[in-house]
Amino acid sequence: MKILVLSFFCYFFFFFFTPSLCRVPSETQLVTEPEHASTPPRGWNSYDSFCWTISEEEFLQSAEIVSNRLKPHGYEYVVVDYLWYRRKVEGAYTDSLGFDVIDEWGRPIPDPERWPSSKGGKGFSEVAKKVHSMGLKFGIHVMRGISLQAFNANTPIFDSVKGSAYKESGRQWRAKDIGLKERACAWMSHGFMSVNTNQEAGRAFLRSLYLQYAEWGVDFVKHDCVFGDDLDIDEITFVSEVLRKLDRPILYSLSPGASATPAMAKDVSELVNMYRITGDDWDTWRDVVSHFDISRDFSTSKMIGAKGLLGRSWPDLDMLPLGWLTDPGSNEGPHRLCNLNLDEQRTQMTLWAMAKSPLMFGGDVRKLDETTYNLITNPTLLEINSFSSNNMEFRYITGTEGSTSKNKVLSKDLAEGSILDRRALGLSVCMDPKANGWSIKALDQDLEKICWKEKLGSKFEEPPCLYKRKPLLASGEEMIYKQQYEGTLHLLASDGMELCFDGSPRRRLTSKEFGGGSFSPCKMDANQMWELNANGSLINSYSGLCATVGSLEADVDSSGTRSWIATGIRGEIYLAFFNLNPEKIVISANVADLSKVLPWKNLKGASCKYREIWSGNYGVTKQLISIAVERHGSALFVLLCD
Ligand SMILES: *[C@@H]1O[C@H](CO)[C@@H](O)[C@H](O)[C@H]1NC(C)=O
């Protein structure tokens, strides 16, 4: 009865009050949706503020604050990001070798200096216990496969079923029997490599990792270097199988997802609960902009909230680098403010909410300022993020004032970085007809080019070509080549230049520091081996993905004004406007056009009460919804039409 009265009250008055009063009671949520990850997961992750250097004390301090201040707003996971097993000493950094703490079975364990409670073989169990006592859930980042350090030490493999060393027909199996050295993680090649999941011993090793995480009390794993450019579908499939059989759910997250496509996601979404669909997001405007197209593509292909591991799965736009931060790949803790201005931050939060991305706050919660706090706990955004439906890009808007010059200005805005490299070379699943665009052109008797079908836009006079030759091999490598890569090619950036086209260029494709492009020094590496199929697709030996080339014009088109629409549980329509231009623009939509994408809403002659959440403006309209939006800013309308 109380609930009924409250909804009645909310229906009429929520425009004028904060909608947090009007949240659906959580009991109702539990009764109707008992499945795992039924709404986009929400929490805090240590990466954006501590990179890898966080200590137990800093982590627990942060968790306490998350519990007190953010948990009431649904932020329930606290996640230790990468390299918790690396000793923080002179010479240790992201791709250093030999600084990791591993157990006798080659498994990473927390560095006891940074994580003192792990001493005596306790792993993360004490930390997990404390996190649980705060009413939160505990997550860790893990890499693909096995470490090069364990491989070099040739550690024995643990058989979790028997509780002893893994043996097959009397022989004890070791790291070198299962590690695939030529499938090293491209962005951390001295760190980790895939294991052979076709061997029972390879599977036993992976099982021994994840059962240990479960024993420690881990509730969330963020699995790195297995998706997007670094696709390893076998490992994802097997890890998912291990997690499914546990007696309590562990949320399964994949990260990062540079070059991820909806088709690629369809192969994994039922195996996981969230998966990144971009490279790493940092606090640059270019990074914010780069998420609009990809979010649209994933909503169009109905991937938002699709079936997942023991519940649902969510395309993930990455952590929110807001507030007090560190720098990517740094050996330092938080030391600087977010570079986005408030309009840009609101744009980011609004897109993340409308696209129902998981919300993982990345800033230092110990220095959480009021503006950032209010933004990440905004009740309307959180309500949209958790409970809205029919989320999609909305095309029927117009932008006026200065819109004629916008493309020119915007391309200048973007061109300072690596937008060209980023757009120029991508990867997609080979089934995608878009990938069939390569053909051979002979130059002379010895040299052939492999060229893309089209020009890349007005800046480029010719379609792009790569130069073909057999891989350059050191003397010992002939055998491996013959066995595994016969017929594959190295593709050079230009004739005579010793840089090879790399299928896993850099994972942090959306951020400035790492925008270096898709070529690296030629070496015997599966990432650099390519095969041209008869249908014109160019397949990479490492990921099995095919190379595509996008156009620069497409990037310019992705500028301008954008809009997203969604519906709420009390009949609301949410309408967001985004101004990606470098100048203020008036953005408008017609009430009647809303029913073009929401045909079951009869909006002919309807009158809409509206409230815009950033300005606080409200009113009633029958025709036009219109507002001046600042450069890089957004507007978010909550509409009730009848
Ligand atoms: C092109 O050929 C390859 C290899 O036979 C195949 O895997 C791929 O699906 C084909 N692509 C299309 C779009 O037909």
The ligand as a Gaussian input file, in Angstrom:
#p B3LYP/6-31G(d) Opt

LIG

0 1
 C       36.422000     -15.113000     -46.073000
 O       37.158000     -16.310000     -46.038000
 C       37.569000     -16.775000     -44.763000
 C       38.442000     -18.000000     -44.937000
 O       37.857000     -18.931000     -45.776000
 C       36.336000     -17.036000     -43.884000
 O       36.728000     -17.438000     -42.591000
 C       35.515000     -15.763000     -43.798000
 O       34.338000     -16.005000     -43.046000
 C       35.174000     -15.227000     -45.191000
 N       34.495000     -13.963000     -45.032000
 C       33.341000     -13.640000     -45.630000
 C       32.739000     -12.314000     -45.309000
 O       32.785000     -14.393000     -46.392000

